Amino acid sequence: MKIIKKDGRLENFQIEKIKTSINNATLSCKSLLNESDLKVLCEDIKNKINTIRKDGSNTSSYEVIGVVIDVLKDDKFSDIISLYLNYKKN
């Protein structure tokens, strides 16, 4: 699957980039996510995107951000959402 970046470029979808973004967003927070939390979040994000794009069509960076927010909320990490959004703005 490919991801359409904000500037229109196409890249291969890489869950590791999402993992890094979430981890970097929480660095300023006292309650960092552990490796197990990150693994579960990334698996849930990947599964949700695959469900949305089961036809194999491209996703977008905007859709991925929305999925990350939904998964953080569903997995009871709502306190990280604002950190993640602030990180993605930069």
PyMOL commands that set and color helices and strands:
alter all, ss='L'
color gray80, all
select helices_A, chain A and resi 15-25+35-52+61-74+78-89
alter helices_A, ss='H'
color red, helices_A
select strands_A, chain A and resi 2-4+10-12+59-60
alter strands_A, ss='S'
color yellow, strands_A
deselect
rebuild
show_as cartoon
